[in-house]
Structures are given as C-alpha cells and as structure tokens.
Amino acid sequence: MRRTRLPGEQPAGGQIPPSGGDFPTLGRGKPFARGNQRSTVKAVDRVGLVGLPNSGKSALFNALTGGDAVVASHPFSTIETEVGVAHVPDPRVDALAKMSHSRKIVYAGFEVVDIAAVGKGGERGDALGGRFLAGVREVDALCLVLRSFEDENVPGEADPLAAVSVLELELVLADVATLEQQLTKKRSRVAPLDPAIAAGLKAAPAALKVLEQGTPLYRSNLNEVDREALRPFFLLTGKPTMAVVNVGENELDAGGELVASVAKEVGGAVDVLAVSVQLEAEAARLNPDERAELLEGLGLGQGALVRVAQAAFDILGKCVFLTTGEDESRAWIFRAGAKAPECAGVIHSDLQRGFIKADVIRWNELLEFGSLAAARAKGKVRLEGKEYVVHDGDVLEIRFNV
C-alpha cells in the first residue's frame, strides 16, 4: 500500500507525487509574491464578464486578474475577448502555509473572460454582436456588469435595471433561435437521435415557452430534470449567473439599495454585489500594504474583489480540499458533492485508479494541533473510504496502490 507524499516530503521509492502543477497563466494572469512565498493560482472554469459599452467590465477584469485590458471612455473599446486568471483569496491556505512554513502557496482560481460589449440587435450578429455571442458561448458562467454611476465624460447606460433588460433580451433571443433551430432539425431527422439530444429536444418546448416570455432560463421555474436535459444545447441563459452593480465612489453608501433593486429584478437565482470597480481597479495596482490601508480608510475592509471572486467560484459549483507541507500549501479544486476517489483523481489519475483510503482532518482542527503528526498522535485524523463525500476545507492524504 502506498500513499501520496504531501508537498515538502521527499518521494519514497515507487511513490507518485501529486501532479497537476501550476496552471499555465493565460492572458495577463500571473503568479504573485507574498514575503518569501511564491503564490500561484490553480485555474478551472471560465467566468465571462458581460456588459453594455462603458459598463466597467474591462476595469473589473483588470482588477480581478492584474491585467491591462483597454479601458476607455468611448464605446466598444473592447472588441476582442481577453482572458486572465483570478485567484480566490483563502485565509485557510494562508494559515496552513504559515503553520507548515511553506515556500509556495497555490490558491484556487478561475479564468476571467472580458467579452466584447454588446448593444441592441447583437443576437443577429450586427456590429460586434457576433463576437459577443461567441464569447458568451465559450464560458461556464456569466457575470453581468451593470453600471449605475453618472459621468458626463463617460457615455453609456447608467441605469442598472435598463442594462439588465437589454442584456437579458439579447441572451434570450439567441437562445430562442438556438432552440427553434434544434426543433426544426428534429422534424426533418429520420435517423434515431442520441439519447441525450433526444432528452434535450423533449425539454425544449417548455424552455422555449419560458424564453418567448422574455425570461432567461437562469431565473425561470424550469425543473432540474429539464435543465439538465438542455445542457447539450449550451444555452446562454442556462449558465450560472451573478451580477456586479458598478457604483461610483460617492455611491458606496447607496450600494445596498441598488443591489436590492437589481436582486428583485433578476430573482433569487442570481447573486448581486455592489462594487466601485474603478476604486477597486486602482487599489489592485497598489502593493498589498498600501492597498489594505486605502481600503481600510474607506471602510471597505478587504475590498469587494474578495467577495466577487468567491461568488464567482460559488456559482461554478466548486469546492476545495487542502494539502500542506514545507514545499507548498495548496487548494485543490473539486466538484461539490464529489467522493474521495474523485478528489484523489484531481491530484493524479493514478491516485483515483488505485484509491484505498483517505486520511482526513478539518483544516481548523489541523491548525489546533500544529501538524498532521501531532493530530494523528491524538487520534484526530479520520480514515475514510470510497463513499466519503469530501467537504470544502478538508485536508486530505490519499492512500493508494497501483
């Protein structure tokens, strides 16, 4: 029987070390330093930033990823998609790294896509609409960026409710066209359909009825069975969705009211946050101490980007388990509800194939004991089998044999 070595341990003969190294950064995403530690992110799904011209989505992209997408006061300054990597700040990883004196930290993260802005008529491919729809189809979740601040030097829609109406209409019309096309193909098809496609076509009429009423699927009453059946069609409004209301610095006190009005419009399925994107983008360019001082002086604590990153991670349905050692402390991303063997496969496919048991302890319990060895000595490390459902924040060590 063999087990994985934790980061920092030397591999024994025949043992397979954890793999799946740092995600190769895309766009402008990059590693960043913290003291003597080198920190990186482990990227997963894509979150697309969707907004009208001058909504602030490119500034939000820059703030989240440390990138330098073009930010200008004229409409359609973004005409191509940009991709970067945003990390999800995690004090659990930081605490474990401090405990283990880790030389490296790997956070969970996600790719952020700055999608070309869209105006009315985008669903027909007019102007930049074709690029907009192509960008939306390639992401796993949507973040609607809704401007609320007025600025005579920056043209564009400053009513977040009006922006929601325009964006949802474009997405809904695109989905209507997709479903009508699929139903037409079904009527003309003679050969038997793939079971998954057949199930989707069976669910399509109910979805089409919802869409024709102007309601996006992400805030409809469509049942889970039909939603799952429609996945092969990659409908735009079937994607998990959140919204950021871009407020001016002088509107921070009114953020709660703006969020409430947008939340009422989009329904409970969409997480809505108020962010002064320009302020956050400026703060993101400062060194950590200066940024913390600025945000604290404005009464913003850690700032809104932490909440935006966590909300995006949540709508993707992801969790993290943790490993820690002198070499590194790492957040490994897994699907919520996954069992131990599947999580072992996140580290290395051989660990899933040869899975036997997993040593498990909660991250905060491990901190109390100061090391895995001390926790084992006190009998606080559990031995779990193949049916164990891993929880967010578990620290795992996999026993396997291949």
N, C-alpha and C positions, 0 to 999 in steps of 0.2 A: 504494500500500500504506500502511496506517495501523496504528498500534499504540496500545494503551491508554496513557494517561498514568498514572504512578504517583501515589499520594497526595502532594501537595505540588507537583507540576508544574502549570504553567498550561496549560489546554487550547488546543491549536492549532486553527486553522480546520477545522471539519468533524469533529474528533475527538470520540468519545463517551467521557465519563469513566466510571469504574466506578460502578455504581449499586448498588441493594440496600442502602440506608443502614441506620442502626441499627435493630435490631428494636424495634418499639414494645413497651415493657415491659408485662407482664401481671401482675395480682395485685400483689405487693409488690416485684417485681424492679425495680431502679433502677440508673442509672449511678452510678459512684463515682469519686472524685478520687484522683490519685496525684501529689503535687507540683504542677507546673504542667500536668500532662497530664490530660485528661478521658478516662476509661476507660469503655467500654461493652461489652456482650456481643452477639454475633450468635447468636440462639437458633434451634434446629432442632426436633428431635423431643421428645416428651414422655416423661418417666420418672415412673411412678406409685409413690408410697410406699404400701405395703400392710402392714397390721399389725393385731394384736388391740388392744382397748382398753388405753390406757396403755402402749403399747409404746415410745413416744418418737418416733413418726413426725412428729408436728407440730413437736416441738422440732428434729428433723433438718431439716424443711422450713424452719424459721426460720433455722437455721444456714447452710444452703446458699444461701438466697435473700435473707437480710437482712430477712425478713418478720416479721409478728407474728401468726401463726395462734394461736388459743386453745390454751394448754397448761394443763390442769387435772388434778387427781388423781382426779376422778370419771370413770367410763367414758363413752364416746361424747361427749366434749367436741367432737369434730369430727363434725358432722352434714351438712355440705356440703363439696364439694371446693373447695380453694383452689389457685390457680395462681400461680407465681412463676418467675423466671428465675435460674438458677445459671450462673456463669461457670466456665470451666475455666482455672485459672491456668496460664500458659505462659511460662516463662523465655525461650523463643526470641523471642516477641513483645516482651518487655521489653528484651532485648538489642538487637534491631533498632531499637526505638524510641529507645533511648539512642544508638545509632550515628547515626541519622538526625535526632536532636533533634526527634522527632515531637511535635506538640501534642496528639495524640489516640491512644488505643490502643483497638482493638476485638478482644476476645477471642472465641474460640469459646464456645458455651454450649448449654444445653438447658433446656427448660421442666420444672419440677418440679410435680407434682400431688399434693397432700395429700388422699388419698381417705378417705372416711368409714370408720371402723373396722368390723370385722365380727366376729360371734360365730358359733357353730354354727347351722346352719339358714339361713344367708344366701343360699344358692343358690335357695331357694324364695321369696325376696322378703320373708321375715319381718323385722320390725323395720326396721333400717337396711340389710338385705342387698341390697335392690333398688338403693339408691344406690351401695353398694359395687360391685356388678357393673357398673352403668352407668359408674362411674368407671374401672374396670379396662379396659372395652372401648374407652375413648377414648384410651388411652395406647399408646405404641410399645414400651415396655419396663417391666419391673417391678423394684422394689427391695423385697424383703421385710425389714421391720424387726422384729427378734427381740429381745425384752427378756431379759436374764439376771440383772439385779440385783434384790435383795430390798429392799423398803422398806415398813415397816408402815403408813406414811401414804399409800402409793400402791397401791391394789388392782390386781389383774390378774395374768396369767400371767407367771411369771419363769423358765420353762424354755424355752429357745430351740428345743429339739427338739420339745417338745409344741406350740409355736406353729407350727413348720413343718408339723407333721401336720395341724393344724386348717386353716391357710391353704390348703395344697395340696388338702385334701379339698374345701373349698368351690369352688376353682377347677376341680378335676377334675369334680365333679358338674355344674357349669354347662356344661362342655364336652361331657359325655355327653349332657345334654339338648339342646344345640345340634345335635350330630351325629345323634341319633335323630330329631329334627325334620326335618333335611335329608333323611335317608334315607326318611322317610315321604313327604315331598313328591315324592321321586324316583319312588316306586312308584305314586303317583297321577297323575304327569305324563304327558301324551300327546305334547305338542309337543316337538320336538328341544331339547336343552339347549345353553346356551352352552358352548363347548369348555372354558373354564376351570372352570366349575362342574362339568361332567361329569368332568373330571380329578380334581377335589376329591372328588366322590362315589365315584369309583373307589378313592381312597386312604382314604376314611372308615372302612371296616370294620377295617382294620389299626389305625388310630388309636383306634377305639372299643374294640378289644380291649385295647390298652395302658391306656386310661383306666379301663376297668372293673376292671383290676387295681390301681387306685389310684395309678398312676404318671403324673405330669404329662408332657406331651409334651416339655418343655424338657430333661428328663433321661432320655428314652427312647432306644431304639435305632432309632427310625423313620428310614428313609433320607432323604437330602436331596431326592430327587425327590418323595416323598410329602409331605414338609414343605412344599415349595414349592407343591405342588398344593392344599394345605389353606389357603393364605393367604386366599383369598376368603371363608372362613368366619370369619375373625377369632377364632380360638380363643384363649382366655385363656392356656392353658398352652403355646401355641405362640410366645409372646412371649419375647424375650431376657430373662434374669432374673439379678439379683445379690442378695446378702443382706448386711445390716448387723446384726451382733450388738451390741446396745446394752448395754455393760458399765458398771458403776459405776466411779467414780474409784478406788476401792480394789481393783478387779478388773483394772486395766490390765496387771499382770504376768501374769495368767492368760488374757489375750486370745488368745494363740496356741493354747492348749489348747481354748478354747471354739470358736475358728474351725475347728480340726481336726475336732472332733466334728460340727459342722454341715456342714462340707465333705464328710465321709464320708457323711452322711445324704442330702444333695442331689446328690452326684455332681460330676464334673469340669466339667460344663457351666455351673455357677453359681459366680461369683466371690464369695467370702465375706470380709468385712472386720470387724474388731473396732473399735468406736468408742465412746468415752464421750460420748454425744450431749449430755448436759446440760453437760458441761465444754466441749465444742466450741461449743454454743449461747451459753454465757456468754462465751467467748473471742471469738466472732464479733461481739459487741456493742462490743468494745473498739477503740480506734484501732489502726492497724497496728503501731506500736512497742510498745504495751502488750500486744497480743495475742502478738507474737513473743516478748516477754520472759516471759510466762506459760507459753507452750507450751515454750519452751526450758528454763525452770526445772523443768518436769515431765518433761523428757527426751523430748518429743514432736516435736521438730523443727518442721516447717511445720504439724503437726497432721494429723488424719485426713481433714479435709474435702477436701484436695487429692487424696488417694487415692480418696475416694468419687466426687468429680466426674470424675476421669479414668477410673475404672472404668465409670461410667455412660456416658461418652462412648464408651468402647471397645465396650461391648455393643451400642450402637446402630450399630456398623459404620461410624463416621465417621472421617475424617482432616482435616487442614487443610493448605492451602498458604498462602503468606505474600506480602504486599506491604508495602513500606515507603517512607517519604518524610517530608518535613518536616511535611506536613499530618497524616498518620496512619500508623501501623503496624497491620496488620490480619491476623487469621487468618480465612481463607475456608474454610467447611466444605464438604467434598465426600464423595461415596460412595467407600469404599475400593475400589480397582481401576479407578476411572474414568480415561479417557484425557483428553488435553489439551483437545480441543474441549469436552467436557462440563464440565470445570473452568472453561473460559473462560465458559461459559454461567452459571456461578454469579455472575460479576461482572456480566454483562449479556447478554441473549439475542442481541444483535447480534454480540457477540464470538464466540459459538458459530456463528452463521449464516455469518459471514464469516471464520472462522478460517483462517489461513495457517500460521503457525509460532508457537512459544513460546520466548522466551529463558528459560533455566532455570539456576539455581545453587542448591546446598545452602545453607541458612541459615548454617551454621557456616563454610563457605568464604567466604561474603559478608562475615561479620564479620572474617575474617582480612585481607581486602583493604580493608575500611573503607567501600567504596561500590561500586555497580554499575559506575560509570565506571572505577574502578581495576581491578575484576575483568575487565571487557571488555578493557582495555588489555593485560592479561596472558593473554588468550585463555582465561579460565576460565569464561566464560558459554557454555553449550551452546545450540545452535539445534535444537529438537525439532519433529517433525511430528505429524500427526494420530493416529499409532499409539502415541505415547509415553504410557505409564502413569505418571501423576503419583504421586509418593511423598509421604508425610507429611513436612512440613518443607521441601519445595521452595519456593524463591522464584521466582515467575513474572512475566513481562511478555509480554503477548499481542500478536502482530502479526495484523492482520485487515484486511479490505476489504469494505465493503458499499456 
